[in-house]
Structure formats: structure tokens, C-alpha cells
Amino acid sequence: MDTLQEVTSSMSKARKSNVCNNKKRKWREIEQLKEKFQLERELKIYEDSLEYMLEDF
């Protein structure tokens, strides 16, 4: 019975670590998306200013 309990406890620990890793991975993906959208906004500002400068010429 001891080995059965060890196996079941190790399986539950493995599940917990997988859940934790999945959460970390999802947060990393969310942070990457935020950075991407922020970069797009910043580039849009520069793009608009460049178009404005080109219109003056």
C-alpha cells in the first residue's frame, strides 16, 4: 500500500506542476501580446508623423 500512496502522491504533484507551468506560459503569452500591441501603437505614432512630414514636401 505504501508504494500505491507514493505513486498517487507523485501523480498529484506532477499535475500541480503542470498547472503551474501552464499558468506561467499563459502569462508569458499575455505579456508578449501586450508588448506587441504597445509596439504597434508606438510605430503607428511614428508612421503618422512621417506621413505628415512627407505631405509638407
Secondary structure, DSSP 4 states (H G I P E B T S, - for coil): -HHHHHHHHHHHHHHHHHHHHHHHHHHHHHHHHHHHHHHHHHHHHHHHHHHHHHHH-
